[in-house]
Amino acid sequence: MFYMYVLENEKGDFYTGFTQDLKKRFVKHNRGQNVSTRGHEWRCIYYEACLDEEDARRRERYFKTTDGRRALRTRLKVYLFKRRKPKSH
């Protein structure tokens, strides 16, 4: 299996990637072994399993587009709403 995944850090930034070993890749992100994600604590908020590597790559590329980000936010609407902190006035 190949996985397309989305991580979120404590600041609310997203990182999208793909891998064949999701658990191992996630550990590498949090150990700072990836230049793009170094310096932050990440959690996996979404993933899709694909039978083919090219399908996983295609999904990763899609979720990096404007339409893909919009689709992801729609899919994670409840999660994203719940994690928002209430504004104080």
LUMSE-256551 format. One line per 5 residues: number of its first residue (from 1); their letters; for each residue x, y, z of N, C-alpha, C, CB. Coordinates in steps of 0.1 Angstrom, whole numbers, plus 2048, in hexadecimal, padded with zeros to 3 digits. Glycine has a CB too. Example, Ala and Ser with C-alpha at 12.3 -4.5 7.8 and 13.67 -1.06 7.14 Angstrom:
2
1) as) 884,7C7,84E,87B,7D3,84E,884,7DF,84E,871,7D3,85A; 880,7EA,847,889,7F5,847,881,800,84F,88D,7FA,839
//
This chain:
89
1) mfymy) 808,7F4,800,800,800,800,809,80D,800,7F6,800,80C; 803,817,7FA,80A,824,7FB,800,82E,801,80E,829,7EC; 805,838,808,7FC,841,80F,7FF,84F,80C,7FE,83F,81E; 7F4,857,80A,7F5,865,809,7F0,86A,816,7EC,86B,7FD; 7F7,874,81C,7F4,878,82A,7F5,887,82B,7FD,871,834
6) vlene) 7EE,88C,836,7EE,89A,839,7F2,89B,848,7E1,8A1,836; 7FC,8A3,84B,800,8A6,859,7FC,8B4,85C,80F,8A3,85B; 7FA,8B6,869,7F8,8C4,86E,801,8C6,87A,7E9,8C6,872; 807,8D2,87A,810,8D6,886,808,8DE,890,81C,8DD,881; 80E,8E2,89B,808,8E9,8A5,803,8F7,8A1,811,8EA,8B1
11) kgdfy) 809,8FC,896,805,909,891,7F9,909,888,811,910,88B; 7F5,8FC,884,7EA,8FA,87B,7EF,8F9,86C,7E1,906,87C; 7FC,8F9,86A,801,8F7,85C,7FF,8E8,858,810,8FB,85C; 7FD,8E6,84B,7FC,8D9,846,808,8D5,83E,7EF,8D8,83D; 80B,8C8,83D,815,8C2,835,80F,8B6,82E,822,8BE,83D
16) tgftq) 810,8B5,821,80A,8AA,819,815,8A2,813,800,8AF,80E; 815,895,814,81F,88C,80F,819,87E,80B,82A,88B,818; 822,876,807,81E,868,804,82A,85F,808,81A,866,7F5; 826,852,80B,830,849,80F,82B,83A,80E,835,84C,81E; 834,831,80F,830,823,810,82E,81E,81E,83A,81A,808
21) dlkkr) 835,825,827,835,821,835,831,82D,83E,842,81B,83A; 824,82E,840,81E,83A,847,824,83C,855,80F,83A,847; 824,832,85D,829,833,86B,838,838,86B,828,826,872; 840,831,863,84E,835,863,850,843,85E,856,82B,859; 849,847,854,84A,855,84E,846,85F,859,842,856,842
26) fvkhn) 83B,85C,860,836,865,86A,841,867,875,829,860,870; 847,85C,879,852,85D,883,85D,866,87E,857,84F,887; 861,865,872,86C,86D,86C,868,87B,86C,86F,868,85D; 85C,87F,869,858,88D,869,85A,892,877,849,88E,865; 855,88B,881,856,890,88F,864,890,895,84D,889,898
31) rgqnv) 86D,888,88F,87B,888,894,883,893,88D,881,87A,892; 87D,89A,884,885,8A5,87D,88D,8A0,871,88D,8AC,886; 88A,894,86C,892,88E,861,88D,892,854,892,87F,863; 884,89B,853,87F,8A1,846,881,8B0,847,870,89D,844; 888,8B6,83E,88B,8C4,83E,87E,8CC,83E,894,8C8,832
36) strgh) 874,8C8,837,868,8D0,835,860,8D1,842,85F,8CB,82A; 861,8C7,84B,859,8C6,857,861,8C8,864,851,8B9,857; 86E,8CA,863,876,8CB,86E,872,8D6,877,885,8CD,86A; 873,8D4,884,871,8DE,88E,862,8DF,893,874,8EB,888; 85A,8D6,88F,84C,8D6,893,848,8C9,898,843,8DC,888
41) ewrci) 83E,8C8,8A0,837,8BC,8A4,82B,8BA,89B,833,8BC,8B3; 82A,8AF,894,820,8AC,88B,816,8A1,88F,826,8A8,87D; 80A,8A2,88A,801,897,88C,7FA,894,87F,7F6,89A,898; 7F7,887,87D,7F1,883,870,7E2,886,872,7F4,874,86D; 7DC,88E,869,7CE,891,86A,7C6,88B,85F,7CC,8A0,86A
46) yyeac) 7CD,885,855,7C6,87F,849,7CF,876,842,7BF,88A,840; 7CA,86B,83D,7D2,863,833,7C9,85B,82B,7DC,85A,83B; 7CE,857,81F,7C7,84E,816,7D0,843,812,7C2,856,809; 7CB,837,811,7D3,82C,80D,7D0,829,7FE,7D0,81F,816; 7DB,827,7F7,7DA,824,7E8,7E1,817,7E5,7E0,830,7E0
51) ldeed) 7DD,810,7DB,7E3,803,7D7,7EF,806,7CF,7D9,7FB,7D0; 7F0,811,7C8,7FB,814,7BF,802,821,7C3,7F5,815,7B0; 80F,821,7C1,817,82D,7C5,813,839,7BD,826,82A,7C2; 810,838,7B0,80C,843,7A8,7FF,849,7AC,80B,83F,799; 7F6,841,7B1,7E9,846,7B6,7EC,84F,7C3,7DF,83B,7BA
56) arrre) 7F4,84A,7CB,7F8,852,7D8,7FE,85F,7D4,801,84A,7E1; 807,85F,7CA,80E,86B,7C6,804,875,7C0,819,868,7BC; 7FB,86F,7B8,7F1,878,7B1,7E8,87E,7BC,7E8,86F,7A8; 7E4,877,7C6,7DC,87D,7D1,7E3,887,7D9,7D7,872,7DA; 7F0,885,7DB,7F8,88F,7E2,7F9,89C,7DA,807,889,7E4
61) ryfkt) 7FB,89B,7CD,7FC,8A6,7C4,7EE,8AE,7C4,800,8A2,7B6; 7E4,8A6,7C4,7D6,8AC,7C4,7D4,8B4,7D1,7CB,8A2,7C2; 7D7,8AF,7DC,7D5,8B5,7E9,7DE,8C1,7EB,7D7,8AC,7F4; 7E8,8C3,7E3,7F1,8CF,7E3,7EB,8DA,7DA,7FF,8CB,7DF; 7E1,8D7,7D3,7DB,8E2,7CA,7D0,8E9,7D2,7D4,8DC,7BD
66) tdgrr) 7CC,8F4,7CD,7C1,8FC,7D4,7B4,8F4,7D5,7BE,909,7CC; 7B0,8ED,7CA,7A4,8E5,7CB,7A6,8DA,7D5,7A1,8DF,7BD; 7B2,8D4,7D6,7B4,8C9,7DF,7B4,8CD,7ED,7C2,8C2,7DC; 7BA,8D9,7F0,7BA,8DE,7FE,7AB,8E1,802,7C2,8EB,7FF; 7A3,8E7,7F8,795,8E9,7FB,78E,8DC,7FE,78F,8F1,7EF
71) alrtr) 790,8D2,7F6,78A,8C5,7F9,78E,8BF,806,78D,8BB,7ED; 79A,8C0,80A,79F,8BB,816,798,8C3,822,7AE,8BC,817; 798,8D0,821,791,8D8,82C,782,8D4,82D,793,8E7,829; 77C,8D1,821,76E,8CD,822,76D,8BF,829,768,8CC,814; 776,8B6,825,775,8A9,82B,778,8A9,83A,780,8A0,824
76) lkvyl) 781,8B2,83E,785,8B3,84C,77D,8BF,854,794,8B5,84E; 772,8C3,84E,76B,8CE,853,768,8CE,863,75E,8D0,84C; 763,8C3,868,760,8C2,876,76D,8C3,87E,759,8B4,879; 778,8BB,87A,784,8BC,881,78A,8CA,882,78F,8B2,87B; 78A,8D0,876,790,8DE,876,788,8E8,87E,791,8E2,867
81) fkrrk) 77B,8E6,87E,772,8EF,886,775,8ED,895,764,8ED,883; 776,8E0,899,778,8DD,8A7,785,8E2,8AD,776,8CE,8AA; 790,8E2,8A5,79D,8E6,8A9,79F,8F5,8AA,7A7,8E0,8A1; 796,8FD,8A4,797,90B,8A5,795,910,8B4,78D,912,89C; 79D,919,8B7,79C,91F,8C5,792,92B,8C4,7AA,924,8CA
86) pksh) 78A,92C,8CE,780,937,8CE,788,944,8CF,776,936,8D9; 783,94E,8C8,789,95B,8C8,784,963,8D5,786,964,8BB; 78D,969,8DC,789,971,8E7,788,97F,8E3,793,96F,8F3; 77E,986,8E8,77B,994,8E5,77F,99D,8F0,76D,996,8E1
//
